[in-house]
Amino acid sequence: MEATTGRSLAAGHSTISGSGEMTHLPVGRDRSLSKRRTDAKKRGAARAANNDTDDRYREAEGEGLGLGSPRDRDSCSSKLSQIEKTSTPQLLLALLAPSEHTITKRRQTQGPRPSLPAPFSNSPSSAQRKEIVSREDDADAAPRSLGFPPRFLSNFKHYTFHSVIHFAALKAVSESCQKPLEYYKTNVSGTINLLEVMRENNVKHFIYSSSATVYGVPQQLPLVEDMKTGNCTNPYGRTKFMVEEILKDLCTSDKEFSVISLRYFNPVGAHPSGQIGEDPNGIPNNLMPYIAQVSVGKRDTLYVYGNDYDTPDGTGVRDYIHIMDLAVGHVKAIIYQKTHNLKGFKPINLGTGKGYSVLEVIHAFEKASGKKISYKIVERRPGDISVSYADASIANKELNWVATKNMDDMCLDTWKWQQNNPNGYKN
Ligand SMILES: NC(=O)c1ccc[n+]([C@@H]2O[C@H](COP(=O)([O-])OP(=O)(O)OC[C@H]3O[C@@H](n4cnc5c(N)ncnc54)[C@H](O)[C@@H]3O)[C@@H](O)[C@H]2O)c1
């Protein structure tokens, strides 16, 4: 199937679940938030948008994509075309901090106001923000214990959404082995909660942040969407697999329901401005932010888990994808879903199709940063597989999506972010 365009789109708007970085939400006045607001003001494209008042949920008749008049779908059509025209990778922000990126994109394109749930569990000042959100929302309290704060639910009452992009999850593989119940509760029960809210509000388009982990130990490479899933090596992977199964059942039961399950490979990088990037709480769970913290002197040594895998240099091989490419993949998925009137469950890999070993990533980062990365080979980590890379031809053919950024771009942008923000958002 050929490329899709958004020109015939006549949608309402999207809501986003996932609260990676909440720069633009009215939930806190902590220093990191105001710092990020200040930074955002420096960015030309965000300047106008930043004039918003704190009440980001205010009804706005006729604004943007017609958020205030969401049922006026025809009037949305031309505005969505505008989004498509302006949706260059430079404007599309990324997923490691999903909410901020998507909100910023929305602002840059005058698109819809996304609605975001708390509890900001993987971002700085989470307790403070959570507290503020719950205080603000006391009056609107809803008896739903897992998942979404009342503000999120009340947005469904006030607006008509066309689709939901569901980023929210716990995602650390090793933590999932220690705290499986938390992972099943957030990732599986939380998703069911969200789907129930969607059902109650007749919203039938869903873009899901799935993962290459659903393939488990690869039977063959590259990984193709129609391969068997489920032989997962850790609880995190199983939560993603289980949710995919739930979504398949939902699509079977409701022929109007539409899911694109985007199976991310290894998202890395940062916004090329160096202003938005990954700021993990505590010790990074992923390779690239760990390398970045070593390069900036925040950590002494990188631990490389195993050099006896069946790979050219013995270290694990992964398919790294730049977050800007990943972000574009989501926009294309939403456009595709609408323009093709897609129903049912459709998994799509988002990867480059090329694998890099841990040592190759280290050397690429050294080249980008000009800094030597000190590393030490240690035992393999339980649950790790040897090699994983995608067949991305479905994304290419059907979404008209292709990864445009290579490992050098990924390292350069990560380095720029880390160098500008050695303490992340706490500067
Ligand atoms: N980063 C990766 O390597 C990777 C790979 C494959 C898939 N994914 C998926 O992509 C999505 C985004 O991941 P990310 O890398 O941006 O991680 P992230 O931790 O930055 O973002 C996930 C966000 O979900 C929020 N969250 C957690 N529990 C929540 C809850 N109960 N209610 C509301 N929000 C909650 C967290 O606060 C966090 O901000 C996740 O679903 C993840 O599983 C990530």
The ligand as an SDF file (V2000), in Angstrom:
LIG
                    3D

 44 48  0  0  0  0  0  0  0  0999 V2000
   12.3690    3.4240   25.9510 N   0  0  0  0  0  0  0  0  0  0  0  0
   12.3480    2.2060   25.4530 C   0  0  0  0  0  0  0  0  0  0  0  0
   13.3990    1.5790   25.2760 O   0  0  0  0  0  0  0  0  0  0  0  0
   11.0560    1.5630   25.0380 C   0  0  0  0  0  0  0  0  0  0  0  0
   11.0790    0.4540   24.1730 C   0  0  0  0  0  0  0  0  0  0  0  0
    9.8930   -0.1360   23.8100 C   0  0  0  0  0  0  0  0  0  0  0  0
    8.6960    0.3750   24.2860 C   0  0  0  0  0  0  0  0  0  0  0  0
    8.7000    1.4440   25.1310 N   0  0  0  0  0  0  0  0  0  0  0  0
    7.4240    1.9150   25.6270 C   0  0  0  0  0  0  0  0  0  0  0  0
    7.2750    3.2720   25.2990 O   0  0  0  0  0  0  0  0  0  0  0  0
    6.4520    3.9110   26.2620 C   0  0  0  0  0  0  0  0  0  0  0  0
    7.1410    5.1570   26.6980 C   0  0  0  0  0  0  0  0  0  0  0  0
    8.3510    4.7790   27.3150 O   0  0  0  0  0  0  0  0  0  0  0  0
    9.5410    5.7650   27.6060 P   0  0  0  0  0  0  0  0  0  0  0  0
   10.7870    5.1250   27.1520 O   0  0  0  0  0  0  0  0  0  0  0  0
    9.1890    7.1250   27.1150 O   0  0  0  0  0  0  0  0  0  0  0  0
    9.5590    5.6910   29.1800 O   0  0  0  0  0  0  0  0  0  0  0  0
    9.2520    6.7610   30.2830 P   0  0  0  0  0  0  0  0  0  0  0  0
    9.4370    6.0650   31.5850 O   0  0  0  0  0  0  0  0  0  0  0  0
   10.0230    7.9990   30.0170 O   0  0  0  0  0  0  0  0  0  0  0  0
    7.7160    7.0820   30.0170 O   0  0  0  0  0  0  0  0  0  0  0  0
    6.6540    6.3450   30.5380 C   0  0  0  0  0  0  0  0  0  0  0  0
    5.7880    7.3080   31.3000 C   0  0  0  0  0  0  0  0  0  0  0  0
    4.6490    6.6210   31.7970 O   0  0  0  0  0  0  0  0  0  0  0  0
    4.3370    7.2080   33.0320 C   0  0  0  0  0  0  0  0  0  0  0  0
    3.5440    6.3270   33.8600 N   0  0  0  0  0  0  0  0  0  0  0  0
    3.9510    5.2160   34.5040 C   0  0  0  0  0  0  0  0  0  0  0  0
    2.9260    4.6850   35.1910 N   0  0  0  0  0  0  0  0  0  0  0  0
    1.8470    5.4600   34.9670 C   0  0  0  0  0  0  0  0  0  0  0  0
    0.4950    5.4320   35.3700 C   0  0  0  0  0  0  0  0  0  0  0  0
    0.0380    4.4720   36.1760 N   0  0  0  0  0  0  0  0  0  0  0  0
   -0.3330    6.3950   34.9550 N   0  0  0  0  0  0  0  0  0  0  0  0
    0.1250    7.3580   34.1550 C   0  0  0  0  0  0  0  0  0  0  0  0
    1.3850    7.4480   33.7260 N   0  0  0  0  0  0  0  0  0  0  0  0
    2.2390    6.5190   34.1180 C   0  0  0  0  0  0  0  0  0  0  0  0
    5.6770    7.4390   33.6710 C   0  0  0  0  0  0  0  0  0  0  0  0
    5.5980    8.4510   34.6470 O   0  0  0  0  0  0  0  0  0  0  0  0
    6.5250    7.8610   32.5140 C   0  0  0  0  0  0  0  0  0  0  0  0
    6.5750    9.2490   32.4600 O   0  0  0  0  0  0  0  0  0  0  0  0
    6.2310    2.8950   27.3770 C   0  0  0  0  0  0  0  0  0  0  0  0
    4.9680    2.3150   27.1850 O   0  0  0  0  0  0  0  0  0  0  0  0
    7.3210    1.8630   27.1410 C   0  0  0  0  0  0  0  0  0  0  0  0
    6.9590    0.5990   27.6220 O   0  0  0  0  0  0  0  0  0  0  0  0
    9.8510    2.0700   25.4930 C   0  0  0  0  0  0  0  0  0  0  0  0
  1  2  1  0
  2  3  2  0
  2  4  1  0
  4  5  1  0
  4 44  2  0
  5  6  2  0
  6  7  1  0
  7  8  2  0
  8  9  1  0
  8 44  1  0
  9 10  1  0
  9 42  1  0
 10 11  1  0
 11 12  1  0
 11 40  1  0
 12 13  1  0
 13 14  1  0
 14 15  2  0
 14 16  1  0
 14 17  1  0
 17 18  1  0
 18 19  2  0
 18 20  1  0
 18 21  1  0
 21 22  1  0
 22 23  1  0
 23 24  1  0
 23 38  1  0
 24 25  1  0
 25 26  1  0
 25 36  1  0
 26 27  1  0
 26 35  1  0
 27 28  2  0
 28 29  1  0
 29 30  1  0
 29 35  2  0
 30 31  1  0
 30 32  2  0
 32 33  1  0
 33 34  2  0
 34 35  1  0
 36 37  1  0
 36 38  1  0
 38 39  1  0
 40 41  1  0
 40 42  1  0
 42 43  1  0
M  CHG  2   8   1  16  -1
M  END
$$$$
